[in-house]
Amino acid sequence: MYLSPRFRAFAAGAALLAASTLAQAQQAQQALPNVVILATGGTIAGAGASAVNSATYAAAKVGVDKLIAGLPELAKVANVRGEQVFQVASESLTNDNLLTLAKRVSALSKQSDVDGIVITHGTDTLEETAYFLTLTVHTNKPIVVVGSMRPGTALSADGALNLYDAVNVAGSKDAMGKGVLVTMGDNIDSGRDVSKNVNIKTSAFSSQWGPLGMVVEGKNYWFRAPVKRHTMNSEFDIDSINALPPVEIAMGYEGVSSVAIDAIAKSGAKALVHGGTGNGSVADRIVPNLQKARADGVIVIRSSRVPDGFVIRNAEQPDDKNDWVVAHDLRPQKARILAMVALTKTNNTKELQRIFWEY
């Protein structure tokens, strides 16, 4: 078949152009950060019966591959791959789940082909997992925990943008060294500080100390940095933690009895977090029960059920005399996380109090 010189020249030019375009696309892909998404379930993987079901739905239904495939915009900010670590509603997660997840995060963070890690998670206990990772994973690479308040099937679903922001932050060099982060509702929060404060609205997550920054249209804006010890500066390392000691919580309330405290003290728990009223206040009638628990070898940690502020040592109760520990600004559920991790190293109350001040 005869081809004119002009056609042959045109075809050669087209081939060169196609090759050049392909090379540019490959270079662009290679320039993007590599982000691994570890999926654990939760509302971000949930589905409702209809588009108007934003609060009534089944959590942990959508696998990580479908989450990624449903958000093609991710390919513009990172080379993304996913792993399904487990598929559980977060209120049902266990200590073993925490250990499994943290060890996988630690292993991935050591890989040269991984620049950042995102964990999709149910919102009910997201703050606890984020804090556990903050305490135990030794890396400067960004680790971002993300969830959603509404399932992807809802008209007002928030998961897609939250996940996009999380991948963007996890792949950003300016997020390195800032500890474990949580991206929800455009904010970038410290995994240590943030808590779920509303159970319906998409603005559910916040910290009394404010966010570290914001993500707006794929750009990170930073306003402060965490000062408490975390990740690379932590004395705890998930690679050497294979079990967590039992720590339980007893809440304070008007008319409180000693039933919960006595039961916990007899259960074999290594520590008891008392979520007291106000400044971690303890009702006079249960003080002897907490004192007895401590005398029997149970570490007593005085926390507060109040969302903001912090517990002041030796105010309300003579902590030095009682040999109790105060939880500083940690709510009971986060005080429990730190207590479990700290007790893998020491049961000395002075050392434990130092840890609660520093972390």
Secondary structure as UniProt FT lines:
FT   HELIX           5..31
FT   STRAND          34..39
FT   HELIX           43..45
FT   TURN            51..52
FT   HELIX           64..69
FT   HELIX           72..76
FT   STRAND          79..84
FT   HELIX           90..92
FT   HELIX           95..109
FT   TURN            112..113
FT   STRAND          116..120
FT   HELIX           126..136
FT   STRAND          143..146
FT   TURN            152..153
FT   TURN            155..156
FT   HELIX           159..170
FT   HELIX           173..175
FT   TURN            176..177
FT   STRAND          180..184
FT   TURN            185..186
FT   STRAND          187..190
FT   TURN            191..193
FT   STRAND          195..196
FT   TURN            202..203
FT   STRAND          205..206
FT   TURN            208..209
FT   STRAND          213..216
FT   TURN            217..218
FT   STRAND          219..222
FT   HELIX           231..233
FT   HELIX           238..240
FT   STRAND          247..251
FT   TURN            254..255
FT   HELIX           259..266
FT   TURN            267..268
FT   STRAND          271..277
FT   TURN            278..280
FT   HELIX           284..286
FT   HELIX           287..295
FT   TURN            296..297
FT   STRAND          299..304
FT   TURN            313..314
FT   HELIX           319..322
FT   STRAND          325..326
FT   TURN            328..329
FT   HELIX           332..342
FT   TURN            343..345
FT   HELIX           349..358
//
